[in-house]
């Protein structure tokens, strides 16, 4: 088990996190965290590809792991 959120989460094991699209390259990743810049068409295309091709399998695998630990 990994502790997220620092030393003050008191073993609550509740974590709110977001997954960054793993298809982004280094430049796109920096752009995502720069609130002054919007998405490019390449980022939009990669978001669509992630949502359509990879996210359903990722969610299914994650759900299976969570259920297995319950």
PQR file of N, CA, C, O and H, with PARSE charges and radii, in Angstrom:
ATOM      1  N   UNK A   1       0.844  -1.167   0.000 -0.4000 1.5000
ATOM      2  CA  UNK A   1       0.000   0.000   0.000 -0.0000 2.0000
ATOM      3  C   UNK A   1       0.892   1.233   0.000  0.5500 1.7000
ATOM      4  O   UNK A   1       1.953   1.246   0.625 -0.5500 1.4000
ATOM      5  N   UNK A   2       0.462   2.244  -0.691 -0.4000 1.5000
ATOM      6  CA  UNK A   2       1.200   3.495  -0.751 -0.0000 2.0000
ATOM      7  C   UNK A   2       0.386   4.583  -0.082  0.5500 1.7000
ATOM      8  O   UNK A   2      -0.831   4.656  -0.251 -0.5500 1.4000
ATOM      9  H   UNK A   2      -0.399   2.233  -1.198  0.4000 1.0000
ATOM     10  N   UNK A   3       1.052   5.415   0.666 -0.4000 1.5000
ATOM     11  CA  UNK A   3       0.379   6.518   1.335 -0.0000 2.0000
ATOM     12  C   UNK A   3       0.416   7.731   0.431  0.5500 1.7000
ATOM     13  O   UNK A   3       1.488   8.183   0.030 -0.5500 1.4000
ATOM     14  H   UNK A   3       2.041   5.356   0.804  0.4000 1.0000
ATOM     15  N   UNK A   4      -0.737   8.251   0.113 -0.4000 1.5000
ATOM     16  CA  UNK A   4      -0.836   9.465  -0.678 -0.0000 2.0000
ATOM     17  C   UNK A   4      -1.368  10.579   0.203  0.5500 1.7000
ATOM     18  O   UNK A   4      -2.243  10.346   1.038 -0.5500 1.4000
ATOM     19  H   UNK A   4      -1.608   7.884   0.439  0.4000 1.0000
ATOM     20  N   UNK A   5      -0.862  11.757   0.032 -0.4000 1.5000
ATOM     21  CA  UNK A   5      -1.387  12.886   0.785 -0.0000 2.0000
ATOM     22  C   UNK A   5      -0.532  13.290   1.962  0.5500 1.7000
ATOM     23  O   UNK A   5      -0.929  14.175   2.720 -0.5500 1.4000
ATOM     24  H   UNK A   5      -0.151  11.945  -0.646  0.4000 1.0000
ATOM     25  N   UNK A   6       0.611  12.688   2.148 -0.4000 1.5000
ATOM     26  CA  UNK A   6       1.504  13.116   3.212 -0.0000 2.0000
ATOM     27  C   UNK A   6       1.289  12.368   4.506  0.5500 1.7000
ATOM     28  O   UNK A   6       0.596  11.352   4.551 -0.5500 1.4000
ATOM     29  H   UNK A   6       0.934  11.969   1.533  0.4000 1.0000
ATOM     30  N   UNK A   7       1.896  12.888   5.558 -0.4000 1.5000
ATOM     31  CA  UNK A   7       1.911  12.209   6.848 -0.0000 2.0000
ATOM     32  C   UNK A   7       0.653  12.458   7.662  0.5500 1.7000
ATOM     33  O   UNK A   7       0.504  11.879   8.738 -0.5500 1.4000
ATOM     34  H   UNK A   7       2.459  13.713   5.521  0.4000 1.0000
ATOM     35  N   UNK A   8      -0.239  13.282   7.196 -0.4000 1.5000
ATOM     36  CA  UNK A   8      -1.394  13.646   8.010 -0.0000 2.0000
ATOM     37  C   UNK A   8      -2.703  13.049   7.511  0.5500 1.7000
ATOM     38  O   UNK A   8      -3.767  13.607   7.782 -0.5500 1.4000
ATOM     39  H   UNK A   8      -0.118  13.752   6.322  0.4000 1.0000
ATOM     40  N   UNK A   9      -2.658  11.946   6.800 -0.4000 1.5000
ATOM     41  CA  UNK A   9      -3.923  11.362   6.358 -0.0000 2.0000
ATOM     42  C   UNK A   9      -4.468  10.352   7.365  0.5500 1.7000
ATOM     43  O   UNK A   9      -5.559   9.818   7.163 -0.5500 1.4000
ATOM     44  H   UNK A   9      -1.794  11.493   6.580  0.4000 1.0000
ATOM     45  N   UNK A  10      -3.733  10.081   8.442 -0.4000 1.5000
ATOM     46  CA  UNK A  10      -4.197   9.270   9.568 -0.0000 2.0000
ATOM     47  C   UNK A  10      -4.782   7.925   9.137  0.5500 1.7000
ATOM     48  O   UNK A  10      -5.770   7.457   9.702 -0.5500 1.4000
ATOM     49  H   UNK A  10      -2.848  10.515   8.606  0.4000 1.0000
ATOM     50  N   UNK A  11      -4.161   7.311   8.132 -0.4000 1.5000
ATOM     51  CA  UNK A  11      -4.576   5.987   7.663 -0.0000 2.0000
ATOM     52  C   UNK A  11      -6.037   5.918   7.249  0.5500 1.7000
ATOM     53  O   UNK A  11      -6.662   4.863   7.356 -0.5500 1.4000
ATOM     54  H   UNK A  11      -3.358   7.691   7.673  0.4000 1.0000
ATOM     55  N   UNK A  12      -6.577   7.013   6.785 -0.4000 1.5000
ATOM     56  CA  UNK A  12      -7.957   7.021   6.312 -0.0000 2.0000
ATOM     57  C   UNK A  12      -8.129   6.262   5.014  0.5500 1.7000
ATOM     58  O   UNK A  12      -9.232   5.824   4.690 -0.5500 1.4000
ATOM     59  H   UNK A  12      -6.069   7.870   6.698  0.4000 1.0000
ATOM     60  N   UNK A  13      -7.046   6.103   4.267 -0.4000 1.5000
ATOM     61  CA  UNK A  13      -7.034   5.382   3.009 -0.0000 2.0000
ATOM     62  C   UNK A  13      -8.046   5.909   2.005  0.5500 1.7000
ATOM     63  O   UNK A  13      -8.494   5.166   1.131 -0.5500 1.4000
ATOM     64  H   UNK A  13      -6.149   6.459   4.530  0.4000 1.0000
ATOM     65  N   UNK A  14      -8.406   7.161   2.115 -0.4000 1.5000
ATOM     66  CA  UNK A  14      -9.287   7.796   1.146 -0.0000 2.0000
ATOM     67  C   UNK A  14      -8.445   8.783   0.363  0.5500 1.7000
ATOM     68  O   UNK A  14      -7.845   9.695   0.932 -0.5500 1.4000
ATOM     69  H   UNK A  14      -8.042   7.765   2.824  0.4000 1.0000
ATOM     70  N   UNK A  15      -8.406   8.595  -0.930 -0.4000 1.5000
ATOM     71  CA  UNK A  15      -7.561   9.431  -1.768 -0.0000 2.0000
ATOM     72  C   UNK A  15      -8.377   9.934  -2.946  0.5500 1.7000
ATOM     73  O   UNK A  15      -9.055   9.161  -3.622 -0.5500 1.4000
ATOM     74  H   UNK A  15      -8.893   7.854  -1.392  0.4000 1.0000
ATOM     75  N   UNK A  16      -8.306  11.221  -3.181 -0.4000 1.5000
ATOM     76  CA  UNK A  16      -8.915  11.809  -4.364 -0.0000 2.0000
ATOM     77  C   UNK A  16      -7.778  12.158  -5.309  0.5500 1.7000
ATOM     78  O   UNK A  16      -6.968  13.035  -5.009 -0.5500 1.4000
ATOM     79  H   UNK A  16      -7.755  11.849  -2.631  0.4000 1.0000
ATOM     80  N   UNK A  17      -7.713  11.492  -6.428 -0.4000 1.5000
ATOM     81  CA  UNK A  17      -6.623  11.757  -7.368 -0.0000 2.0000
ATOM     82  C   UNK A  17      -7.168  11.710  -8.791  0.5500 1.7000
ATOM     83  O   UNK A  17      -8.252  11.185  -9.045 -0.5500 1.4000
ATOM     84  H   UNK A  17      -8.371  10.780  -6.672  0.4000 1.0000
ATOM     85  N   UNK A  18      -6.402  12.262  -9.693 -0.4000 1.5000
ATOM     86  CA  UNK A  18      -6.770  12.252 -11.099 -0.0000 2.0000
ATOM     87  C   UNK A  18      -5.650  11.601 -11.893  0.5500 1.7000
ATOM     88  O   UNK A  18      -4.472  11.757 -11.572 -0.5500 1.4000
ATOM     89  H   UNK A  18      -5.521  12.689  -9.486  0.4000 1.0000
ATOM     90  N   UNK A  19      -6.022  10.888 -12.906 -0.4000 1.5000
ATOM     91  CA  UNK A  19      -5.051  10.244 -13.778 -0.0000 2.0000
ATOM     92  C   UNK A  19      -4.785  11.159 -14.965  0.5500 1.7000
ATOM     93  O   UNK A  19      -5.717  11.592 -15.643 -0.5500 1.4000
ATOM     94  H   UNK A  19      -6.979  10.761 -13.167  0.4000 1.0000
ATOM     95  N   UNK A  20      -3.532  11.448 -15.211 -0.4000 1.5000
ATOM     96  CA  UNK A  20      -3.157  12.247 -16.368 -0.0000 2.0000
ATOM     97  C   UNK A  20      -3.027  11.312 -17.562  0.5500 1.7000
ATOM     98  O   UNK A  20      -2.463  10.224 -17.455 -0.5500 1.4000
ATOM     99  H   UNK A  20      -2.775  11.096 -14.660  0.4000 1.0000
ATOM    100  N   UNK A  21      -3.545  11.742 -18.679 -0.4000 1.5000
ATOM    101  CA  UNK A  21      -3.506  10.942 -19.896 -0.0000 2.0000
ATOM    102  C   UNK A  21      -2.077  10.485 -20.184  0.5500 1.7000
ATOM    103  O   UNK A  21      -1.210  11.323 -20.434 -0.5500 1.4000
ATOM    104  H   UNK A  21      -4.003  12.627 -18.766  0.4000 1.0000
ATOM    105  N   UNK A  22      -1.810   9.181 -20.157 -0.4000 1.5000
ATOM    106  CA  UNK A  22      -0.449   8.690 -20.376 -0.0000 2.0000
ATOM    107  C   UNK A  22       0.024   8.821 -21.825  0.5500 1.7000
ATOM    108  O   UNK A  22       1.187   8.542 -22.115 -0.5500 1.4000
ATOM    109  H   UNK A  22      -2.514   8.500 -19.955  0.4000 1.0000
ATOM    110  N   UNK A  23      -0.844   9.236 -22.726 -0.4000 1.5000
ATOM    111  CA  UNK A  23      -0.453   9.427 -24.122 -0.0000 2.0000
ATOM    112  C   UNK A  23       0.214  10.781 -24.358  0.5500 1.7000
ATOM    113  O   UNK A  23       0.802  11.004 -25.416 -0.5500 1.4000
ATOM    114  H   UNK A  23      -1.789   9.463 -22.490  0.4000 1.0000
ATOM    115  N   UNK A  24       0.127  11.689 -23.379 -0.4000 1.5000
ATOM    116  CA  UNK A  24       0.733  13.014 -23.540 -0.0000 2.0000
ATOM    117  C   UNK A  24       2.250  12.912 -23.569  0.5500 1.7000
ATOM    118  O   UNK A  24       2.840  12.104 -22.852 -0.5500 1.4000
ATOM    119  H   UNK A  24      -0.350  11.507 -22.519  0.4000 1.0000
ATOM    120  N   UNK A  25       2.880  13.740 -24.406 -0.4000 1.5000
ATOM    121  CA  UNK A  25       4.337  13.843 -24.360 -0.0000 2.0000
ATOM    122  C   UNK A  25       4.721  14.895 -23.315  0.5500 1.7000
ATOM    123  O   UNK A  25       3.848  15.500 -22.692 -0.5500 1.4000
ATOM    124  H   UNK A  25       2.401  14.397 -24.989  0.4000 1.0000
ATOM    125  N   UNK A  26       5.997  15.108 -23.127 -0.4000 1.5000
ATOM    126  CA  UNK A  26       6.486  16.021 -22.076 -0.0000 2.0000
ATOM    127  C   UNK A  26       5.930  17.439 -22.229  0.5500 1.7000
ATOM    128  O   UNK A  26       5.512  18.048 -21.244 -0.5500 1.4000
ATOM    129  H   UNK A  26       6.706  14.617 -23.633  0.4000 1.0000
ATOM    130  N   UNK A  27       5.922  17.961 -23.439 -0.4000 1.5000
ATOM    131  CA  UNK A  27       5.431  19.319 -23.692 -0.0000 2.0000
ATOM    132  C   UNK A  27       3.941  19.422 -23.399  0.5500 1.7000
ATOM    133  O   UNK A  27       3.492  20.388 -22.782 -0.5500 1.4000
ATOM    134  H   UNK A  27       6.262  17.467 -24.239  0.4000 1.0000
ATOM    135  N   UNK A  28       3.179  18.438 -23.837 -0.4000 1.5000
ATOM    136  CA  UNK A  28       1.734  18.441 -23.594 -0.0000 2.0000
ATOM    137  C   UNK A  28       1.433  18.334 -22.106  0.5500 1.7000
ATOM    138  O   UNK A  28       0.503  18.969 -21.609 -0.5500 1.4000
ATOM    139  H   UNK A  28       3.543  17.653 -24.338  0.4000 1.0000
ATOM    140  N   UNK A  29       2.207  17.543 -21.407 -0.4000 1.5000
ATOM    141  CA  UNK A  29       2.006  17.394 -19.969 -0.0000 2.0000
ATOM    142  C   UNK A  29       2.212  18.724 -19.248  0.5500 1.7000
ATOM    143  O   UNK A  29       1.423  19.083 -18.374 -0.5500 1.4000
ATOM    144  H   UNK A  29       2.963  17.028 -21.811  0.4000 1.0000
ATOM    145  N   UNK A  30       3.263  19.455 -19.608 -0.4000 1.5000
ATOM    146  CA  UNK A  30       3.487  20.772 -18.993 -0.0000 2.0000
ATOM    147  C   UNK A  30       2.344  21.721 -19.332  0.5500 1.7000
ATOM    148  O   UNK A  30       1.927  22.518 -18.492 -0.5500 1.4000
ATOM    149  H   UNK A  30       3.903  19.163 -20.318  0.4000 1.0000
ATOM    150  N   UNK A  31       1.841  21.642 -20.548 -0.4000 1.5000
ATOM    151  CA  UNK A  31       0.762  22.530 -20.979 -0.0000 2.0000
ATOM    152  C   UNK A  31      -0.519  22.274 -20.176  0.5500 1.7000
ATOM    153  O   UNK A  31      -1.244  23.211 -19.843 -0.5500 1.4000
ATOM    154  H   UNK A  31       2.180  20.995 -21.231  0.4000 1.0000
ATOM    155  N   UNK A  32      -0.788  21.020 -19.872 -0.4000 1.5000
ATOM    156  CA  UNK A  32      -1.989  20.665 -19.106 -0.0000 2.0000
ATOM    157  C   UNK A  32      -1.995  21.367 -17.749  0.5500 1.7000
ATOM    158  O   UNK A  32      -3.049  21.782 -17.267 -0.5500 1.4000
ATOM    159  H   UNK A  32      -0.199  20.258 -20.143  0.4000 1.0000
ATOM    160  N   UNK A  33      -0.822  21.498 -17.135 -0.4000 1.5000
ATOM    161  CA  UNK A  33      -0.743  22.108 -15.812 -0.0000 2.0000
ATOM    162  C   UNK A  33      -0.530  23.611 -15.858  0.5500 1.7000
ATOM    163  O   UNK A  33      -0.430  24.244 -14.807 -0.5500 1.4000
ATOM    164  H   UNK A  33       0.035  21.161 -17.526  0.4000 1.0000
ATOM    165  N   UNK A  34      -0.458  24.202 -17.042 -0.4000 1.5000
ATOM    166  CA  UNK A  34      -0.354  25.652 -17.194 -0.0000 2.0000
ATOM    167  C   UNK A  34      -1.761  26.185 -17.433  0.5500 1.7000
ATOM    168  O   UNK A  34      -2.277  26.103 -18.547 -0.5500 1.4000
ATOM    169  H   UNK A  34      -0.539  23.689 -17.897  0.4000 1.0000
ATOM    170  N   UNK A  35      -2.374  26.725 -16.400 -0.4000 1.5000
ATOM    171  CA  UNK A  35      -3.772  27.148 -16.483 -0.0000 2.0000
ATOM    172  C   UNK A  35      -4.004  28.292 -17.463  0.5500 1.7000
ATOM    173  O   UNK A  35      -5.143  28.565 -17.843 -0.5500 1.4000
ATOM    174  H   UNK A  35      -1.954  26.791 -15.495  0.4000 1.0000
ATOM    175  N   UNK A  36      -2.939  28.955 -17.870 -0.4000 1.5000
ATOM    176  CA  UNK A  36      -3.074  30.052 -18.820 -0.0000 2.0000
ATOM    177  C   UNK A  36      -3.201  29.588 -20.260  0.5500 1.7000
ATOM    178  O   UNK A  36      -3.490  30.391 -21.147 -0.5500 1.4000
ATOM    179  H   UNK A  36      -2.014  28.733 -17.562  0.4000 1.0000
ATOM    180  N   UNK A  37      -2.990  28.312 -20.502 -0.4000 1.5000
ATOM    181  CA  UNK A  37      -3.034  27.781 -21.866 -0.0000 2.0000
ATOM    182  C   UNK A  37      -4.154  26.759 -21.992  0.5500 1.7000
ATOM    183  O   UNK A  37      -4.446  26.013 -21.057 -0.5500 1.4000
ATOM    184  H   UNK A  37      -2.755  27.659 -19.782  0.4000 1.0000
ATOM    185  N   UNK A  38      -4.762  26.742 -23.142 -0.4000 1.5000
ATOM    186  CA  UNK A  38      -5.815  25.772 -23.407 -0.0000 2.0000
ATOM    187  C   UNK A  38      -5.258  24.527 -24.072  0.5500 1.7000
ATOM    188  O   UNK A  38      -4.055  24.413 -24.305 -0.5500 1.4000
ATOM    189  H   UNK A  38      -4.525  27.348 -23.902  0.4000 1.0000
ATOM    190  N   UNK A  39      -6.141  23.609 -24.370 -0.4000 1.5000
ATOM    191  CA  UNK A  39      -5.740  22.376 -25.039 -0.0000 2.0000
ATOM    192  C   UNK A  39      -5.470  22.625 -26.515  0.5500 1.7000
ATOM    193  O   UNK A  39      -6.082  23.498 -27.129 -0.5500 1.4000
ATOM    194  H   UNK A  39      -7.118  23.701 -24.181  0.4000 1.0000
ATOM    195  N   UNK A  40      -4.560  21.863 -27.071 -0.4000 1.5000
ATOM    196  CA  UNK A  40      -4.304  21.888 -28.507 -0.0000 2.0000
ATOM    197  C   UNK A  40      -5.153  20.812 -29.167  0.5500 1.7000
ATOM    198  O   UNK A  40      -5.752  19.982 -28.483 -0.5500 1.4000
ATOM    199  H   UNK A  40      -4.062  21.153 -26.571  0.4000 1.0000
ATOM    200  N   UNK A  41      -5.207  20.824 -30.485 -0.4000 1.5000
ATOM    201  CA  UNK A  41      -5.977  19.785 -31.176 -0.0000 2.0000
ATOM    202  C   UNK A  41      -5.344  18.404 -30.973  0.5500 1.7000
ATOM    203  O   UNK A  41      -6.055  17.400 -30.917 -0.5500 1.4000
ATOM    204  H   UNK A  41      -4.721  21.498 -31.041  0.4000 1.0000
ATOM    205  N   UNK A  42      -4.008  18.349 -30.860 -0.4000 1.5000
ATOM    206  CA  UNK A  42      -3.345  17.056 -30.598 -0.0000 2.0000
ATOM    207  C   UNK A  42      -3.735  16.515 -29.227  0.5500 1.7000
ATOM    208  O   UNK A  42      -3.978  15.319 -29.069 -0.5500 1.4000
ATOM    209  H   UNK A  42      -3.430  19.165 -30.905  0.4000 1.0000
ATOM    210  N   UNK A  43      -3.792  17.409 -28.235 -0.4000 1.5000
ATOM    211  CA  UNK A  43      -4.213  16.981 -26.896 -0.0000 2.0000
ATOM    212  C   UNK A  43      -5.651  16.472 -26.952  0.5500 1.7000
ATOM    213  O   UNK A  43      -5.972  15.443 -26.359 -0.5500 1.4000
ATOM    214  H   UNK A  43      -3.594  18.381 -28.364  0.4000 1.0000
ATOM    215  N   UNK A  44      -6.508  17.188 -27.660 -0.4000 1.5000
ATOM    216  CA  UNK A  44      -7.897  16.755 -27.810 -0.0000 2.0000
ATOM    217  C   UNK A  44      -8.007  15.398 -28.474  0.5500 1.7000
ATOM    218  O   UNK A  44      -8.809  14.558 -28.065 -0.5500 1.4000
ATOM    219  H   UNK A  44      -6.247  18.025 -28.142  0.4000 1.0000
ATOM    220  N   UNK A  45      -7.188  15.185 -29.515 -0.4000 1.5000
ATOM    221  CA  UNK A  45      -7.181  13.886 -30.195 -0.0000 2.0000
ATOM    222  C   UNK A  45      -6.726  12.773 -29.253  0.5500 1.7000
ATOM    223  O   UNK A  45      -7.306  11.688 -29.235 -0.5500 1.4000
ATOM    224  H   UNK A  45      -6.536  15.867 -29.847  0.4000 1.0000
ATOM    225  N   UNK A  46      -5.689  13.052 -28.477 -0.4000 1.5000
ATOM    226  CA  UNK A  46      -5.184  12.044 -27.532 -0.0000 2.0000
ATOM    227  C   UNK A  46      -6.194  11.777 -26.421  0.5500 1.7000
ATOM    228  O   UNK A  46      -6.315  10.645 -25.954 -0.5500 1.4000
ATOM    229  H   UNK A  46      -5.218  13.934 -28.492  0.4000 1.0000
ATOM    230  N   UNK A  47      -6.920  12.813 -25.993 -0.4000 1.5000
ATOM    231  CA  UNK A  47      -7.968  12.610 -24.989 -0.0000 2.0000
ATOM    232  C   UNK A  47      -9.057  11.692 -25.535  0.5500 1.7000
ATOM    233  O   UNK A  47      -9.538  10.806 -24.830 -0.5500 1.4000
ATOM    234  H   UNK A  47      -6.821  13.733 -26.373  0.4000 1.0000
ATOM    235  N   UNK A  48      -9.443  11.905 -26.793 -0.4000 1.5000
ATOM    236  CA  UNK A  48     -10.443  11.043 -27.417 -0.0000 2.0000
ATOM    237  C   UNK A  48      -9.958   9.613 -27.553  0.5500 1.7000
ATOM    238  O   UNK A  48     -10.697   8.667 -27.278 -0.5500 1.4000
ATOM    239  H   UNK A  48      -9.052  12.625 -27.366  0.4000 1.0000
ATOM    240  N   UNK A  49      -8.707   9.459 -27.980 -0.4000 1.5000
ATOM    241  CA  UNK A  49      -8.121   8.121 -28.115 -0.0000 2.0000
ATOM    242  C   UNK A  49      -8.079   7.407 -26.767  0.5500 1.7000
ATOM    243  O   UNK A  49      -8.424   6.229 -26.674 -0.5500 1.4000
ATOM    244  H   UNK A  49      -8.107  10.227 -28.203  0.4000 1.0000
ATOM    245  N   UNK A  50      -7.658   8.119 -25.725 -0.4000 1.5000
ATOM    246  CA  UNK A  50      -7.591   7.544 -24.381 -0.0000 2.0000
ATOM    247  C   UNK A  50      -8.979   7.111 -23.916  0.5500 1.7000
ATOM    248  O   UNK A  50      -9.158   6.001 -23.416 -0.5500 1.4000
ATOM    249  H   UNK A  50      -7.378   9.076 -25.801  0.4000 1.0000
ATOM    250  N   UNK A  51      -9.964   8.001 -24.086 -0.4000 1.5000
ATOM    251  CA  UNK A  51     -11.321   7.710 -23.615 -0.0000 2.0000
ATOM    252  C   UNK A  51     -11.949   6.538 -24.368  0.5500 1.7000
ATOM    253  O   UNK A  51     -12.648   5.718 -23.774 -0.5500 1.4000
ATOM    254  H   UNK A  51      -9.819   8.903 -24.492  0.4000 1.0000
ATOM    255  N   UNK A  52     -11.702   6.463 -25.660 -0.4000 1.5000
ATOM    256  CA  UNK A  52     -12.339   5.426 -26.476 -0.0000 2.0000
ATOM    257  C   UNK A  52     -11.619   4.082 -26.429  0.5500 1.7000
ATOM    258  O   UNK A  52     -12.263   3.034 -26.379 -0.5500 1.4000
ATOM    259  H   UNK A  52     -11.134   7.130 -26.143  0.4000 1.0000
ATOM    260  N   UNK A  53     -10.292   4.107 -26.446 -0.4000 1.5000
ATOM    261  CA  UNK A  53      -9.545   2.863 -26.615 -0.0000 2.0000
ATOM    262  C   UNK A  53      -8.944   2.284 -25.338  0.5500 1.7000
ATOM    263  O   UNK A  53      -8.814   1.066 -25.212 -0.5500 1.4000
ATOM    264  H   UNK A  53      -9.769   4.958 -26.486  0.4000 1.0000
ATOM    265  N   UNK A  54      -8.583   3.136 -24.404 -0.4000 1.5000
ATOM    266  CA  UNK A  54      -7.829   2.653 -23.242 -0.0000 2.0000
ATOM    267  C   UNK A  54      -8.575   2.771 -21.909  0.5500 1.7000
ATOM    268  O   UNK A  54      -8.433   1.904 -21.046 -0.5500 1.4000
ATOM    269  H   UNK A  54      -8.688   4.126 -24.507  0.4000 1.0000
ATOM    270  N   UNK A  55      -9.352   3.813 -21.735 -0.4000 1.5000
ATOM    271  CA  UNK A  55      -9.995   4.067 -20.440 -0.0000 2.0000
ATOM    272  C   UNK A  55     -10.938   2.946 -19.993  0.5500 1.7000
ATOM    273  O   UNK A  55     -10.890   2.561 -18.824 -0.5500 1.4000
ATOM    274  H   UNK A  55      -9.467   4.517 -22.436  0.4000 1.0000
ATOM    275  N   UNK A  56     -11.790   2.406 -20.865 -0.4000 1.5000
ATOM    276  CA  UNK A  56     -12.683   1.331 -20.393 -0.0000 2.0000
ATOM    277  C   UNK A  56     -11.926   0.137 -19.795  0.5500 1.7000
ATOM    278  O   UNK A  56     -12.325  -0.397 -18.760 -0.5500 1.4000
ATOM    279  H   UNK A  56     -11.829   2.718 -21.815  0.4000 1.0000
ATOM    280  N   UNK A  57     -10.846  -0.274 -20.443 -0.4000 1.5000
ATOM    281  CA  UNK A  57     -10.064  -1.402 -19.914 -0.0000 2.0000
ATOM    282  C   UNK A  57      -9.370  -1.018 -18.608  0.5500 1.7000
ATOM    283  O   UNK A  57      -9.289  -1.823 -17.680 -0.5500 1.4000
ATOM    284  H   UNK A  57     -10.522   0.159 -21.284  0.4000 1.0000
ATOM    285  N   UNK A  58      -8.872   0.214 -18.545 -0.4000 1.5000
ATOM    286  CA  UNK A  58      -8.231   0.700 -17.322 -0.0000 2.0000
ATOM    287  C   UNK A  58      -9.221   0.691 -16.160  0.5500 1.7000
ATOM    288  O   UNK A  58      -8.899   0.212 -15.073 -0.5500 1.4000
ATOM    289  H   UNK A  58      -8.938   0.868 -19.299  0.4000 1.0000
ATOM    290  N   UNK A  59     -10.425   1.220 -16.387 -0.4000 1.5000
ATOM    291  CA  UNK A  59     -11.443   1.253 -15.331 -0.0000 2.0000
ATOM    292  C   UNK A  59     -11.832  -0.152 -14.888  0.5500 1.7000
ATOM    293  O   UNK A  59     -12.014  -0.403 -13.696 -0.5500 1.4000
ATOM    294  H   UNK A  59     -10.687   1.610 -17.270  0.4000 1.0000
ATOM    295  N   UNK A  60     -11.958  -1.055 -15.834 -0.4000 1.5000
ATOM    296  CA  UNK A  60     -12.310  -2.435 -15.504 -0.0000 2.0000
ATOM    297  C   UNK A  60     -11.225  -3.098 -14.656  0.5500 1.7000
ATOM    298  O   UNK A  60     -11.521  -3.764 -13.664 -0.5500 1.4000
ATOM    299  H   UNK A  60     -11.810  -0.851 -16.802  0.4000 1.0000
ATOM    300  N   UNK A  61      -9.981  -2.910 -15.053 -0.4000 1.5000
ATOM    301  CA  UNK A  61      -8.863  -3.491 -14.298 -0.0000 2.0000
ATOM    302  C   UNK A  61      -8.755  -2.887 -12.906  0.5500 1.7000
ATOM    303  O   UNK A  61      -8.507  -3.598 -11.932 -0.5500 1.4000
ATOM    304  H   UNK A  61      -9.741  -2.369 -15.859  0.4000 1.0000
ATOM    305  N   UNK A  62      -8.940  -1.577 -12.813 -0.4000 1.5000
ATOM    306  CA  UNK A  62      -8.878  -0.908 -11.513 -0.0000 2.0000
ATOM    307  C   UNK A  62     -10.002  -1.396 -10.600  0.5500 1.7000
ATOM    308  O   UNK A  62      -9.772  -1.657  -9.419 -0.5500 1.4000
ATOM    309  H   UNK A  62      -9.142  -0.999 -13.604  0.4000 1.0000
ATOM    310  N   UNK A  63     -11.203  -1.518 -11.135 -0.4000 1.5000
ATOM    311  CA  UNK A  63     -12.329  -2.016 -10.335 -0.0000 2.0000
ATOM    312  C   UNK A  63     -12.063  -3.426  -9.823  0.5500 1.7000
ATOM    313  O   UNK A  63     -12.364  -3.744  -8.672 -0.5500 1.4000
ATOM    314  H   UNK A  63     -11.390  -1.306 -12.094  0.4000 1.0000
ATOM    315  N   UNK A  64     -11.502  -4.264 -10.678 -0.4000 1.5000
ATOM    316  CA  UNK A  64     -11.195  -5.637 -10.269 -0.0000 2.0000
ATOM    317  C   UNK A  64     -10.174  -5.656  -9.137  0.5500 1.7000
ATOM    318  O   UNK A  64     -10.300  -6.445  -8.201 -0.5500 1.4000
ATOM    319  H   UNK A  64     -11.257  -4.006 -11.613  0.4000 1.0000
ATOM    320  N   UNK A  65      -9.167  -4.796  -9.215 -0.4000 1.5000
ATOM    321  CA  UNK A  65      -8.152  -4.739  -8.143 -0.0000 2.0000
ATOM    322  C   UNK A  65      -8.757  -4.246  -6.838  0.5500 1.7000
ATOM    323  O   UNK A  65      -8.460  -4.779  -5.768 -0.5500 1.4000
ATOM    324  H   UNK A  65      -9.064  -4.155  -9.976  0.4000 1.0000
ATOM    325  N   UNK A  66      -9.608  -3.228  -6.927 -0.4000 1.5000
ATOM    326  CA  UNK A  66     -10.228  -2.681  -5.713 -0.0000 2.0000
ATOM    327  C   UNK A  66     -11.130  -3.733  -5.077  0.5500 1.7000
ATOM    328  O   UNK A  66     -11.101  -3.917  -3.860 -0.5500 1.4000
ATOM    329  H   UNK A  66      -9.850  -2.795  -7.795  0.4000 1.0000
ATOM    330  N   UNK A  67     -11.922  -4.418  -5.880 -0.4000 1.5000
ATOM    331  CA  UNK A  67     -12.809  -5.457  -5.355 -0.0000 2.0000
ATOM    332  C   UNK A  67     -12.020  -6.610  -4.747  0.5500 1.7000
ATOM    333  O   UNK A  67     -12.437  -7.185  -3.741 -0.5500 1.4000
ATOM    334  H   UNK A  67     -11.945  -4.268  -6.869  0.4000 1.0000
ATOM    335  N   UNK A  68     -10.900  -6.948  -5.342 -0.4000 1.5000
ATOM    336  CA  UNK A  68     -10.073  -8.043  -4.823 -0.0000 2.0000
ATOM    337  C   UNK A  68      -9.492  -7.707  -3.459  0.5500 1.7000
ATOM    338  O   UNK A  68      -9.270  -8.604  -2.644 -0.5500 1.4000
ATOM    339  H   UNK A  68     -10.561  -6.481  -6.159  0.4000 1.0000
ATOM    340  N   UNK A  69      -9.245  -6.432  -3.200 -0.4000 1.5000
ATOM    341  CA  UNK A  69      -8.683  -6.018  -1.910 -0.0000 2.0000
ATOM    342  C   UNK A  69      -9.762  -5.817  -0.855  0.5500 1.7000
ATOM    343  O   UNK A  69      -9.453  -5.658   0.326 -0.5500 1.4000
ATOM    344  H   UNK A  69      -9.425  -5.705  -3.861  0.4000 1.0000
ATOM    345  N   UNK A  70     -11.026  -5.823  -1.270 -0.4000 1.5000
ATOM    346  CA  UNK A  70     -12.126  -5.596  -0.311 -0.0000 2.0000
ATOM    347  C   UNK A  70     -12.482  -6.857   0.423  0.5500 1.7000
ATOM    348  O   UNK A  70     -13.382  -6.849   1.264 -0.5500 1.4000
ATOM    349  H   UNK A  70     -11.278  -5.952  -2.229  0.4000 1.0000
TER
END
